[in-house]
Amino acid sequence: MKGSQLTMYAANQSHRKNHKTVVGWILDETTKAGIQGATVIEVTEGYGTHGKLHAARFFELADQPVAVTVAAEDSKIDLLLDILRHGGVRLFYTRYSIEYEVLGA
């Protein structure tokens, strides 16, 4: 199958949307867009869009950057991006054209 891989980068886990973490909100919106799988990767360090360093530290894990990656057909990725654009949360994302398949039973 052909589609897109979308990775959204949240620079700070302490940010909230609708009483949820930004990552929790992204995962909920991913499900609403009909995308059935997502991978959340907690990153040790990263620079945000304003050039500020965000890092996981022993006493302050709330500033740990997170990446959420999904893969689906383009129409579902388009729907998810539209939902996220209107969500009022500042996110940086990358999108790539991909081929994908589910293997096994």
HELIX and SHEET records of a PDB file:
HELIX    1   1 VAL A   22  LYS A   32  1                                  11    
HELIX    2   2 LEU A   61  ASP A   63  5                                   3    
HELIX    3   3 ASP A   74  ARG A   85  1                                  12    
SHEET    1   A 4 THR A  39  GLU A  42  0                                        
SHEET    2   A 4 VAL A  66  ALA A  72 -1                                        
SHEET    3   A 4 LYS A   2  ALA A  10 -1                                        
SHEET    4   A 4 PHE A  92  GLU A  99 -1                                        
SHEET    1   B 2 ARG A  16  LYS A  17  0                                        
SHEET    2   B 2 LYS A  20  THR A  21 -1                                        
SHEET    1   C 2 GLU A  45  TYR A  47  0                                        
SHEET    2   C 2 LEU A  53  ALA A  55 -1                                        
END                                                                             
